[in-house]
Amino acid sequence: MHQLPYTLENALERMEDEIEDIAKTLEKVHVASETNQPDTVKKEGEKYLTDVKKVLPQ
């Protein structure tokens, strides 16, 4: 039982890191969409969707 809080803490830290990375990727998509960079929108958009599915599986 003593180990459980540490396991949960580690899991939450990992999720926080992943969500921060997702936010950065989304910002790249946003900027690329405003500056007419379709290749970046496609590449980063696909990465965004893949990463979100890891955090929020259906």
N, C-alpha and C positions, 0 to 999 in steps of 0.2 A: 504493500500500500504506500509505503514511503516513496517508492520510485515513480508512482503514477503522476504526481504533480510535475516532476521534472520532465517526464515524457510529454505531458500536455503542454508544458512551457516550450519545449523544443518544437513541437508541432505548430504551435501558434507563432513562434518566431519564424519558422520556415514559411508559413502562410503569409505572414507580413512581408517577408522578403519577396515572395512570388508576386504578391499584389503590387508592391512598389515597382517591380519589373514590368508588370502588365500596364501600369499607369504610364511608365516611360515609353513603352511601345505605342500605346494609344496616342500619346502626345506626338510621336513621330508620324503616325498616320494623319493626325490632325494638321500638322504643319505641312506635310507633303501634299495633302489634299488642297490646301490653300495656295500652294506655290507650284501647282501643276507638275507634280512628280508622280505620274501614274505607276511607274515601276516600284517606287518606294511604297506607295499606298498598297499595292498588291502584296509585296513581300512582307511588309510589316503588318498588314492587315491579316494575312494568313498566320503569322506568328502570334498575333494578338488572339485570334480565335482558338488556336491550338493551346495556348497558355491558359486562357480562360476555362477551357474545357477540363484542364487538369485540376483547377481549383473548384469549379462548379460542374461536376459531372452530372449528366442527365440521367 
